[in-house]
Amino acid sequence: MISPRRAPAVCCAAALLWLAAAAHAQAGPGQIDTIKDVYAKLYSCWRPPASRANLMDITVIVSFNREGAILGQPRITYESPSAGDDDRLVYRIAVMETLQRCSPLPFTEGLGGAVAGRPFAVTFRSRKRPPKPEEKRAWLIQKIL
């Protein structure tokens, strides 16, 4: 049995444990719980168009509401200067299709409240990463003179 002096302390400790467990509740399957997951989801929807420009970067600023739907108009803020007008148009369309494909994002309640109305600057790149250089093992090659 708990002494009357300790009863408030035990109730307070139980309430703190309950609040801590609620704060660290796991996101449901398929739900987005971190900002890193927001970018990962958007990049997973990205389909770069077949274009002649091989070094095209495009950045869009977009905001979401609590439910994950796009809030307002997405705005293109950067395009690679080396791309032509036709390539820029094709990439703008591809970015807007990506946002349509991905929205509404399945935010958890906590993340939805935290990011509602805040702008995200998302950069889409069509660059192909160069292959990793193979290690040169010059010390293993024997040179016969």
LINVENSUL-V96997 format. One record per pair of residues at least 24 apart in sequence whose C-alpha atoms are under 10 Angstrom apart, sorted by the first residue. I is the first residue (numbers start at 1). J is the second residue. D is the distance in whole Angstrom. If there is no record, write none. Layout:
BEGIN
{{I:J:D} {I:J:D}}
END
This chain:
BEGIN
{{23:110:9} {26:108:9} {27:107:9} {27:108:6} {27:109:9} {27:110:10} {28:106:10} {28:107:10} {28:108:8} {29:106:10} {30:105:10} {30:106:7} {30:107:9} {30:108:10} {31:105:8} {31:106:5} {31:107:6} {31:108:6} {31:109:10} {31:111:10} {32:68:10} {32:105:7} {32:106:6} {32:107:5} {32:108:6} {32:109:10} {32:110:10} {32:111:8} {32:112:9} {33:106:9} {33:107:6} {33:108:6} {33:109:9} {33:110:8} {33:111:6} {33:112:9} {34:107:9} {34:108:9} {34:110:9} {34:111:7} {34:112:10} {34:114:10} {34:115:10} {35:107:10} {35:111:8} {35:114:10} {35:115:8} {35:120:9} {37:107:10} {38:68:10} {38:105:8} {38:106:9} {38:107:9} {38:111:10} {38:120:9} {38:122:10} {39:120:9} {39:121:10} {39:122:7} {39:123:10} {41:102:7} {41:103:10} {41:105:8} {41:106:10} {42:95:10} {42:98:7} {42:99:7} {42:101:9} {42:102:6} {42:103:9} {42:105:9} {42:122:8} {42:124:9} {43:98:9} {43:99:10} {43:102:9} {43:122:9} {43:123:9} {43:124:8} {43:125:10} {44:98:9} {44:102:9} {45:95:10} {45:97:9} {45:98:6} {45:99:8} {45:100:9} {45:101:7} {45:102:6} {45:103:10} {46:94:8} {46:95:7} {46:96:10} {46:97:9} {46:98:5} {46:99:9} {46:101:9} {46:102:9} {46:124:8} {46:125:9} {46:126:10} {47:91:10} {47:94:7} {47:95:8} {47:97:9} {47:98:7} {47:124:10} {47:126:9} {48:90:9} {48:91:7} {48:94:7} {48:95:8} {48:98:9} {48:124:8} {48:125:8} {48:126:6} {48:127:10} {49:87:9} {49:90:7} {49:91:7} {49:92:10} {49:93:9} {49:94:7} {49:95:10} {49:126:9} {50:87:9} {50:90:9} {50:91:9} {50:126:10} {51:83:10} {51:86:9} {51:87:7} {51:88:10} {51:90:8} {51:91:9} {51:126:9} {52:83:9} {52:84:9} {52:86:10} {52:87:7} {53:80:10} {53:82:8} {53:83:6} {53:84:8} {53:86:10} {53:87:7} {53:88:9} {53:91:10} {53:126:9} {53:127:9} {54:82:10} {54:83:9} {54:87:10} {54:125:10} {54:126:7} {54:127:6} {54:128:8} {55:80:7} {55:81:10} {55:82:8} {55:83:8} {55:125:8} {55:126:6} {55:127:5} {55:128:8} {56:80:5} {56:81:8} {56:82:8} {56:83:6} {56:84:10} {56:87:8} {56:88:8} {56:91:8} {56:124:8} {56:125:6} {56:126:6} {56:127:7} {57:81:9} {57:82:10} {57:83:9} {57:88:10} {57:91:9} {57:123:7} {57:124:6} {57:125:5} {57:126:6} {57:127:8} {58:88:8} {58:91:7} {58:92:8} {58:95:8} {58:122:8} {58:123:6} {58:124:5} {58:125:7} {58:126:9} {59:92:10} {59:95:9} {59:120:10} {59:121:7} {59:122:5} {59:123:4} {59:124:6} {59:125:9} {60:92:9} {60:95:8} {60:96:9} {60:99:10} {60:119:10} {60:120:8} {60:121:6} {60:122:5} {60:123:6} {60:124:8} {61:118:10} {61:119:6} {61:120:5} {61:121:4} {61:122:6} {61:123:9} {62:99:9} {62:117:9} {62:118:8} {62:119:5} {62:120:5} {62:121:7} {62:122:8} {63:115:8} {63:116:7} {63:117:5} {63:118:6} {63:119:5} {63:120:6} {63:121:9} {64:103:9} {64:104:8} {64:105:8} {64:107:10} {64:112:8} {64:115:7} {64:116:6} {64:117:6} {64:118:7} {64:119:8} {64:120:9} {65:104:9} {65:105:10} {65:107:10} {65:112:7} {65:113:8} {65:114:10} {65:115:8} {65:116:4} {65:117:6} {65:118:9} {66:104:10} {66:105:9} {66:106:10} {66:107:7} {66:108:9} {66:109:8} {66:110:9} {66:111:8} {66:112:4} {66:113:6} {66:114:8} {66:115:7} {66:116:5} {66:117:8} {67:103:10} {67:104:7} {67:105:7} {67:106:7} {67:107:7} {67:108:9} {67:109:8} {67:111:10} {67:112:6} {67:113:9} {67:116:8} {68:102:9} {68:103:7} {68:104:5} {68:105:4} {68:106:6} {68:107:6} {68:108:9} {68:111:10} {68:112:7} {68:115:9} {68:116:8} {69:99:10} {69:100:9} {69:102:9} {69:103:6} {69:104:4} {69:105:7} {69:106:9} {69:107:10} {69:116:10} {70:99:8} {70:100:9} {70:102:10} {70:103:7} {70:104:7} {70:105:9} {70:116:10} {70:117:9} {71:116:9} {71:117:7} {71:118:9} {71:119:9} {72:117:9} {74:99:9} {74:119:9} {74:120:10} {74:121:10} {75:121:9} {76:121:9} {76:122:10} {76:123:10} {77:121:9} {77:122:10} {77:123:10} {78:123:9} {79:123:9} {79:124:10} {80:125:10} {91:124:9} {91:126:10} {94:124:10} {95:122:10} {95:123:10} {95:124:8}}
END
